[in-house]
Amino acid sequence: MADAAKAELYAMDLTDASWVSSSYTNRWTKTCVEVADLGGGAVAVRDSHNKELPPLRFTAEEWAAFRRGVCDGEFG
Protein backbone atom coordinates (compact mmCIF):
# COMPACT_ATOMS: atom_id res chain seq x y z
CA MET A 1 0.00 0.00 0.00
CA ALA A 2 2.76 2.47 0.90
CA ASP A 3 4.56 1.79 -2.38
CA ALA A 4 1.35 2.42 -4.32
CA ALA A 5 0.75 5.69 -2.49
CA LYS A 6 4.32 6.79 -3.18
CA ALA A 7 4.07 5.83 -6.86
CA GLU A 8 0.86 7.82 -7.12
CA LEU A 9 2.60 10.92 -5.72
CA TYR A 10 5.50 10.59 -8.15
CA ALA A 11 3.07 10.14 -11.06
CA MET A 12 1.47 13.52 -10.33
CA ASP A 13 2.15 16.38 -12.75
CA LEU A 14 3.50 19.33 -10.76
CA THR A 15 3.54 21.80 -13.66
CA ASP A 16 0.81 23.93 -12.09
CA ALA A 17 1.72 23.25 -8.46
CA SER A 18 1.55 26.21 -6.11
CA TRP A 19 4.91 26.41 -4.34
CA VAL A 20 5.29 28.20 -1.01
CA SER A 21 8.68 29.36 0.26
CA SER A 22 9.85 28.46 3.72
CA SER A 23 9.51 31.19 6.32
CA TYR A 24 13.14 30.40 7.18
CA THR A 25 14.44 31.57 3.78
CA ASN A 26 17.84 33.15 4.24
CA ARG A 27 18.60 35.86 1.70
CA TRP A 28 22.30 35.92 2.54
CA THR A 29 23.09 32.23 2.12
CA LYS A 30 20.37 31.76 -0.49
CA THR A 31 19.00 28.66 1.19
CA CYS A 32 15.36 28.13 0.49
CA VAL A 33 12.97 25.23 0.53
CA GLU A 34 9.61 25.35 -1.22
CA VAL A 35 6.64 23.11 -0.47
CA ALA A 36 3.59 22.31 -2.60
CA ASP A 37 0.40 20.79 -1.23
CA LEU A 38 -0.48 17.62 -3.14
CA GLY A 39 -3.75 17.02 -1.33
CA GLY A 40 -4.65 14.73 1.53
CA GLY A 41 -1.68 15.93 3.59
CA ALA A 42 0.91 14.87 1.00
CA VAL A 43 3.52 17.40 -0.11
CA ALA A 44 6.28 17.95 -2.62
CA VAL A 45 9.50 19.68 -1.51
CA ARG A 46 12.11 21.34 -3.71
CA ASP A 47 15.19 23.53 -3.52
CA SER A 48 14.14 26.87 -4.97
CA HIS A 49 17.64 27.49 -6.32
CA ASN A 50 17.92 24.14 -8.08
CA LYS A 51 14.49 23.83 -9.68
CA GLU A 52 15.88 21.56 -12.40
CA LEU A 53 16.20 18.84 -9.76
CA PRO A 54 13.09 16.73 -9.26
CA PRO A 55 11.16 17.57 -6.10
CA LEU A 56 10.89 15.04 -3.33
CA ARG A 57 7.37 13.84 -2.55
CA PHE A 58 6.10 12.74 0.83
CA THR A 59 2.92 10.99 1.88
CA ALA A 60 0.87 12.57 4.67
CA GLU A 61 2.31 10.05 7.13
CA GLU A 62 5.92 10.73 6.08
CA TRP A 63 5.41 14.50 6.25
CA ALA A 64 3.81 14.26 9.70
CA ALA A 65 6.72 12.13 10.95
CA PHE A 66 9.21 14.68 9.59
CA ARG A 67 7.36 17.56 11.24
CA ARG A 68 7.29 15.70 14.57
CA GLY A 69 11.04 15.11 14.25
CA VAL A 70 11.65 18.81 13.66
CA CYS A 71 9.54 19.75 16.67
CA ASP A 72 11.34 17.16 18.81
CA GLY A 73 14.77 18.50 17.79
CA GLU A 74 15.89 15.35 15.95
CA PHE A 75 17.69 17.29 13.23
CA GLY A 76 19.57 19.93 15.14
Helices and strands as residue ranges (DSSP letters): H 2-11, E 19-21, E 33-39, E 42-47, E 56-58, H 60-71
